Amino acid sequence: MISLDVVGLGPGDPELITMRGYNKLKEADIIFYPKTSLNFALNILKKLDIDLNKTEAMEFPIGSSELKKLCMDYALRIQKVANSGKKTVYAVEGDPMFYSTFIDIMPFIDIEYKIIPGISSVNGMSASLRFPLATKHEDLIVIPAVNDYNYMKNKIMNSSSAVIIKPLIAKDIILYADSLVNPEVFRESSAQKIIKTASLNLDEITSTIKDYYSEGLDITRLHSGDPSIYGAINDEIQFFNDNGMEYEIVPGISSVFAAVAKMGIELTSPGTTQTVILTRVPRRTEHFENEDLSVLAAHKTSIAIFLSASNTKNVTEKLLKAGFSPDDRAIIAYRVTWPDEKIIETTVKELEHSVFENKINRQALILVGGNISSYSKKKSYLYNPEFTHLLRKSLKED
């Protein structure tokens, strides 16, 4: 007697589930499903108007030894419920026999079960794109996405068509600076393990990355802003190079560019400045005399001062020493692009008071000088009708 039905929920659209699968879900006394960060299976069950009170989630964290024990425990749990006489369903997104969590549990299932197939994401993609996966005598190969480039290249080169699948069990790892990065950034990610790094030192971070890398997993090390600006990535890059690890650095938008975009200010402006300085006023970190703010600020260019919100008294003193007026305009940009962002217009002499008044001591950028302190109405030569360049002649020449 069959006491367990394994139902494929399809790729996401609730209307793509089979009638048999839908009926089994409606008749079930209990439905087990795999829990992921995006809860694919649960979301499909919700759309199908299944009673969620009869559902039970099963998590599949990464780690082979832990996963095997969990699957054995899950199999025992499923069997115990099914043997009690309850109509039991294990529901998975896609098809149960195609990169599903049921495949991990299946070796430990010791009761009769029936598999009700579902439409996989591969078929769903092919239909949506109207792209045939294989025709006539062509062969099709489906391979998992792995870090072994030569393996994947060999498989792809020896087939007519190839589908590269990232299993829905999602072997992705995200390490992020939780003190600086908004978790909304990766809310839509399918990552199964998300690690906060604010409390970790460099050795702990890099060893964690190496452990997961050696398992062939995809890893994202998420920095705030752009990694190249106060991102402390040099040590990580050196570690990756020393250990022969392949990596890619994806640029981001720095808070300085997000801030001036929000304010509608150009950092380089004709008649004011053609130079931008990015700096900080250190307290405990390394200090270079030739990079002191009192030296740099004397140029009166546009200046973005990072990591100095708790040191504004010192910032003001150095700006005044460099020749700034106490009443020169200054901008404090706090947590730009976050829901609680603040753009505070103040003056050089009022910087300390402004951060105190707004209860700011971190995650703020100070902007002074250049087009921020003094606005010029002088027009750019780039689009000046009387200016000739490679792609346009001056009207005077016509």
N, C-alpha and C positions, 0 to 999 in steps of 0.2 A: 504493500500500500504506500502510495506516495504521500509523504507528510510535509514536504518542503518544495516550494516553487521558487525558482530563481528567475527574476523578471528583469529583462533589459528595458530601461526607461527611454531609450533613444537619445539623440544628441542634445536635447534641450526643449524643443517644441513639444508641448504636451499632446498635440494632435498627431504626433508621429509614433506614439506608442501603439502596439498591436491591441486589438480588441481582447484577445485572450489575456494579455498581460494586464490590461486595465481591469478586467473582470476579477482576476486573481487578487489584485490590490484591494478592490472593493469588498471582496469576500473575506479577506484576511483578518485574523484576530490580532496578529502582530506582524509588523513590517520592520525588518532590520535594514539599515542602509549605511554606507560609508560616509563618515563625516570628513569634509575637507574644509579648507579656509573659505572657499566660496560656496560650500554646501550645494553642489550641483544637484545631487539626488534629492535632497530635501526640498529644494526650490521647485523641482519638477512635480514632486508629490503635492506641494501646496497648490500648484497650478491645476492639478488634477482633482482638487477638492477632496483629497484623502484626509480622513480624520487623523490629525497628528498625535492625538492621545494614544494611538495604537502603534506609534513608531518608536524605534530605539536606535540611537546612533552608535556606530563603532568606529573608533579612531585608529589610524594606521600610521604611527610615527615612523620616521626613517631610522634604520638600524637593523641589520639582518638578524642578529640573534634575538633582539627584542621583538621584531616582527614575527618571527616563527612562533615564539611562545604566545604572543597575542593571538595569532591565528588559531592556534590549538585551543586557547581559552574561548575564543569566539565560536569555534566549531562546537565545543561542548555546550555552550550557552544556547546556540541555535537548536542543537539536537535535543536538549532538555525540554525546551519549549514545544518543539514539534512532537516529541514523544508523549507530551501531556495531553495530546489530542487537539491542540490549537492549530488552526490553519495558519501556517507560517510562510512568510515570504522574505526572501533576501533580494532587495532591489538595488540595481546599479545603473548608473548612467551609461549610455551607449549599449554595447552588447556584452553579456556576461562572460563570453569566451574570448574577448578581445581587449587585452590590457586592463582587465578589471580586478578589483580587490577579491572577487570571489575565487579567482584562480589561485590566490594565496591560501584561501581557506579550504578549497576543494579537497586537497589531499587528506585532510583530517575529518571530513564529513563521513560518518559511518551509517547513514540512513539513506533510504531511497529519496531521490529528488528528481525534479524535472526542470529543464532549462527552457525558458521561453525567450527566444531571441529578440534582440532590439536592433534598431538602426544605429550603426556606428557613426562616429563623427566623420570618418572617411567617406562613407556613402552620402552622408548629409552634405559634406563639402562638394563632392562631385556633382550632386544634383543641383545645389545652389549655383555653382559656377557653370553648369551645363558642360562639364568637362569630362569626357569619357576616361576612365582610369586605364582601360585596356581594350583594344579592338582586335578582331580576327585572331591572328596567331601571336600577338604580342604577349609578353609576360609582365606580370606586375609583382613587385616586391614591396613588402611593408616592413620597415625597420624602425627600431626605437632610436630616438635622438640620444647619442652618447658623445663623450668627449674624444673618442678615438677617431680622428679625422681619416686615417688610412683605411680603417674598417668601413666607414661610411662611404668613402670614395670608391672603394673596390666594389661594394654592393651596388651602388648607384650606376657605376660605369658598365656593369654586367647585366643590366636589366633594361627593358624597353621603357617602363615607367616605374617610378619609385615614390612611395608615400612615407614620409618621415613622421613618426608619431612620438609625441611626448606623452607618456602614460598619464592617465587621469589621476593616478595615485600621486602624481606631481612630486618628483624628486628634486625640488628646488629649495635652495637655502637663501635667505636674506639676512645679512648682518647690517644693522643700521644704527647710526648714532642717535639714540632715542632722546637725548637732551636737545637735539637740534632739528631732527627730521620729523615732519608731520606724518604720522602713520597713514593718513588718508592717501598719501602718495602711492602706497602699494595695496590699497584696499581691494583692488580688482585682481591682485596677483593670485596665482594658483599655488604659491609656495606653501609647503607643508611644515616648514620650520622657520620661524622668524626669531632672530637672536638680537637682543639689545646689547649694545657695546659700550655704553657710557660708563659702566662700572668695571669694564675689562681693561687690562693693560695690553700693550702691543703684542707681547709673547702669547697671551691667551687668545687674542684675536687671530693672529697668523697661524697658530697651531690648530685652531678650530677650522679655519679655512682649508688648511692642508689636509686635515683628516677627511673632510667631506670631498675635497678635490680628488683624493686618492680613491674614493668610492665611485668616481665618474659622475658626480653630481654637478648640476649647474648652480653656480654661486654668484650672488650679487652682493657686493660690498657697497652699501648706499651711503653717500656723503651728502651733506647739505650744500646748497649753492653749486659752485663749480669745484670739482676735486682739486684743480690746480691752484686755487686761491685759499690759502690757510686750511687746506684739506689734510695736511700731514700724511700725504700719500707716498713720500719718498721712501720711508721705511718699509712700507708694504710692497712697493715696486721692487726694492732691493731684495726683499724676501722671496718674492715670486721669481725673480731672475736667478737668484742663488739656488732655488729648488727646481728650476727648469719647468716652471708652471706657465702655461699660456694664459694670457689675459687681454682684455680690451678696456681702455679707459673711454667712457662715454661722457662728453662734456655736458655741463649743466649751465643754468642761468644763475649768475652770482646775484646776491642781494643788492649789490650796488646798481646793477642794471635794472633789476625789478623796481627798485626805489625810484630811480629817475624816470622810468617809464610811468610809474604811478603819478609822479609829480608833473610830467610833461616838460622835462628839462633835458636839454642836450648838454653833455659833458664837455664837448669840444665845440666852441662857437667862434666864428670870425669876430675879430675886434675884442675878444676877451682872452681866450686861451686855446691852445691846440695840444695841450698836454694834460694827462690825468695821472695822478699819483694814488696808488693803493698802499696804505701803510697801517701801522698800529702803534699804540703807546704802551710798551711792555712794562710789566711790574716785576714778575719773577722770571720771565723768560729772557733769552739772549738779547743783548742791547748793543747796537752799533752806533758809535758817536756820529759817523757821517750820515746816518739815516735817522737821526733825531728829528722829531717833528718840527722843532724850532728851526732846523736847517732846511728841511724839505718845504715847509710852509712859506719860507721866504720867497719862493718862486711865484707865489700867488696863483698857482694853477688850480684846477678842480682837484679836490682832495677827498678821498673816501677813507675814513678812519675806522678800521675794524677792531673788534674785540677790546674796546676801550670804554664801554658804557659805565663801568664801575670806577673809572679813572678820569672823570671829566674835569676835575679841578686841575689836574696836571695838563690835560689837553688845552684848557683855556690859557694857562700860564705860558705854554709853549707857542700857542698861536699869537698871543700878545707880544711875546718876545720876538716873533718872526715879523712883526709889523702889522698884524691885523688890528683893526679898530674893535673896541669892545662891542660896538653896535653892529658890526658886520653880521649879515644873515648866516645862520647855521640851521641845518636840518637834522633832526633825529628820526631815523627810520627804524621802527621797532617791529620785529617779526613780520616783515613785508610778505604779503600774499597769504598769510595765515588769517583765519577768521577774526582774530583779535588784533590785527595790525594797527599801528598808529604811525601817522606822519606828523611830526611836531615841528612847527616853524618857531625858531627861537633866535637868539643872538649868541655871539661868542661868549660874552660875559655871563649869560644866563644858562649856559649848558648844564652846570651842576644843579641849579635850581630846577630846571625842566625835567631832568631825569628823576630827581627826588620827588617832585610833585606828581609825576606819572608812575612812580614806583617801578622804575626801570633800572636794572643793574646788570643785564646781560641781553644777548640776542638783539642788539641794536647797533646800527651803523650811524656814524656822524659824517655829514657832508658839509664842506665849506669851500670857499675860494672859487675862482673862475666864474663860470656862468651862474653859480649858486649864489655867490655874494654880490655880483654886479652884472646886470643884464645889458647886452649890447644889441642895438638894432641893425648892426651892419649885416648885409646879406652875404650869403655864401657865393663864392665864385663859380661853384659847380653848375648852377643853373642860371647864372647871370647871362642875359642875352648878348652882352658885349664881350663875353669871354669865350675864347676858342679852346677846344680840346679835341682829342682824337676822334670823337664821335659826333662833334657838332661845330659848325663854324659860327664865328661872331656875326651878328647882324651888320656890323660895320664892314665886313668883308663881302657882303652880298651886293 
